[in-house]
Amino acid sequence: MNGIDGGVAVVTGAAAGIGRASARRFASEGASVVVADIDADDLAETVDLIEADGGEATAVETDVSDDDDVAALVESTIDTYGVPDFACNNAGIEGSSAPLSDQSLDDYKRVIDVNQTGVWNCLTEELAVMADNGGGAIVNMSSIAGLSAAGGGPYVASKHGVVGLTRVAAAEYGPAGVRVNAVCPGVIDTEMIDRASEEMGEEGIDQIVRAKPLRRMGDPDEVAAAVVWLCSEESSFVTGHPLVVDGGYVA
Ligand SMILES: NC(=O)c1ccc[n+]([C@@H]2O[C@H](COP(=O)([O-])OP(=O)(O)OC[C@H]3O[C@@H](n4cnc5c(N)ncnc54)[C@H](O)[C@@H]3O)[C@@H](O)[C@H]2O)c1
């Protein structure tokens, strides 16, 4: 896609699922990619996959809920490839789907720490360096749970928070040439959904899938295509937008 070739991308949560697919898509379009995750082994596998396809990638073990880790991630990206042009702040956890009163404050805080504060940590590091560098494009991973009650309380709250941060960042940094959007996937076939099925039972996930006009789960590559499009010049006038990629569920 226009404008990706030769750029530098950072993708968090890149050891699996949507993050890995997005990192591979950035690399296949010609970007150098820094992949970040808490899972060092699977992260190394993402690098192997990208290199096997002829792409360029470096792994940086990172916990997005730790602001020092995220500062080190951005610093290491600049040292390795230069200031990032693109970022996909994707790392996330699902938390429990139990009713609110059955969840503890710790359950709530853990999901907020990773999904919402993680995006905050990434944005605060990325926006400043991108703005100083003349611009860039950021995609934050929200969810249909960022637009509706499609999940447990902590998860829904965290993903609504991601949409809010996306809008503020887009409004504040548009004048500096940084576009900031969110992607809101529906049910996508990843390990997160395998774990959620174990908790809710297959029937819970099937019910959501049956409610989708397209009557199937999405593939991580279908989300990756949206992520990279939102970073490309093809979407040059799109900012502050939560792009739904859900097979029609929200509709
Ligand atoms: N799969 C879906 O149906 C779906 C739907 C909507 C939104 N999402 C969102 O997409 C993103 C990716 O989900 P996925 O389905 O690929 O999940 P996944 O569990 O397959 O992958 C998530 C990755 O994030 C990493 N991670 C977790 N905590 C981290 C932390 N503190 N720091 C760094 N990395 C961490 C994990 O190690 C893992 O590699 C998440 O934000 C998720 O909420 C997924």
The ligand as a Tripos MOL2 file, in Angstrom:
@<TRIPOS>MOLECULE
LIG
   44    48     1     0     0
SMALL
NO_CHARGES

@<TRIPOS>ATOM
      1 N1         -9.5810  -11.8330   18.7890 N.am      1 LIG1
      2 C1        -10.6510  -11.0730   18.8560 C.2       1 LIG1
      3 O1        -11.7660  -11.5340   18.6230 O.2       1 LIG1
      4 C2        -10.5340   -9.5980   19.1650 C.ar      1 LIG1
      5 C3        -11.6700   -8.8020   18.9670 C.ar      1 LIG1
      6 C4        -11.6020   -7.4480   19.2390 C.ar      1 LIG1
      7 C5        -10.4270   -6.8900   19.6810 C.ar      1 LIG1
      8 N2         -9.3430   -7.6850   19.8840 N.ar      1 LIG1
      9 C6         -8.1350   -7.0310   20.3750 C.3       1 LIG1
     10 O2         -7.0660   -7.2770   19.4890 O.3       1 LIG1
     11 C7         -5.8350   -7.2830   20.2120 C.3       1 LIG1
     12 C8         -5.0890   -8.5580   19.9010 C.3       1 LIG1
     13 O3         -5.8890   -9.6540   20.2910 O.3       1 LIG1
     14 P1         -5.6440  -11.1590   19.7790 P.3       1 LIG1
     15 O4         -6.9760  -11.7310   19.5530 O.co2     1 LIG1
     16 O5         -4.6270  -11.1930   18.7320 O.co2     1 LIG1
     17 O6         -5.1050  -11.7660   21.1620 O.3       1 LIG1
     18 P2         -3.9580  -12.8300   21.4710 P.3       1 LIG1
     19 O7         -4.1630  -13.2160   22.8850 O.co2     1 LIG1
     20 O8         -3.9250  -13.8640   20.4160 O.co2     1 LIG1
     21 O9         -2.6270  -11.9270   21.3470 O.3       1 LIG1
     22 C9         -2.3980  -10.8720   22.2420 C.3       1 LIG1
     23 C10        -0.9150  -10.6600   22.3950 C.3       1 LIG1
     24 O10        -0.7190   -9.5940   23.3390 O.3       1 LIG1
     25 C11         0.3270   -9.9700   24.2150 C.3       1 LIG1
     26 N3          0.2360   -9.2630   25.4950 N.ar      1 LIG1
     27 C12        -0.6220   -9.4740   26.5110 C.ar      1 LIG1
     28 N4         -0.3560   -8.6590   27.5370 N.ar      1 LIG1
     29 C13         0.7030   -7.9030   27.1560 C.ar      1 LIG1
     30 C14         1.4500   -6.8750   27.7860 C.ar      1 LIG1
     31 N5          1.1680   -6.4680   29.0440 N.pl3     1 LIG1
     32 N6          2.4660   -6.2930   27.0930 N.ar      1 LIG1
     33 C15         2.7860   -6.7180   25.8540 C.ar      1 LIG1
     34 N7          2.1220   -7.6900   25.2120 N.ar      1 LIG1
     35 C16         1.0910   -8.2880   25.8590 C.ar      1 LIG1
     36 C17         0.1690  -11.4770   24.3800 C.3       1 LIG1
     37 O11         1.3720  -12.0780   24.8660 O.3       1 LIG1
     38 C18        -0.1910  -11.8970   22.9710 C.3       1 LIG1
     39 O12         0.9410  -12.1880   22.1950 O.3       1 LIG1
     40 C19        -6.2060   -7.1320   21.6960 C.3       1 LIG1
     41 O13        -6.0930   -5.7830   22.0740 O.3       1 LIG1
     42 C20        -7.6630   -7.5550   21.7170 C.3       1 LIG1
     43 O14        -8.3610   -6.9860   22.8020 O.3       1 LIG1
     44 C21        -9.3620   -9.0350   19.6260 C.ar      1 LIG1
@<TRIPOS>BOND
     1     1     2 1
     2     2     3 2
     3     2     4 1
     4     4     5 ar
     5     4    44 ar
     6     5     6 ar
     7     6     7 ar
     8     7     8 ar
     9     8     9 1
    10     8    44 ar
    11     9    10 1
    12     9    42 1
    13    10    11 1
    14    11    12 1
    15    11    40 1
    16    12    13 1
    17    13    14 1
    18    14    15 2
    19    14    16 1
    20    14    17 1
    21    17    18 1
    22    18    19 2
    23    18    20 1
    24    18    21 1
    25    21    22 1
    26    22    23 1
    27    23    24 1
    28    23    38 1
    29    24    25 1
    30    25    26 1
    31    25    36 1
    32    26    27 ar
    33    26    35 ar
    34    27    28 ar
    35    28    29 ar
    36    29    30 ar
    37    29    35 ar
    38    30    31 1
    39    30    32 ar
    40    32    33 ar
    41    33    34 ar
    42    34    35 ar
    43    36    37 1
    44    36    38 1
    45    38    39 1
    46    40    41 1
    47    40    42 1
    48    42    43 1
@<TRIPOS>SUBSTRUCTURE
     1 LIG1         1 GROUP 0 **** ****
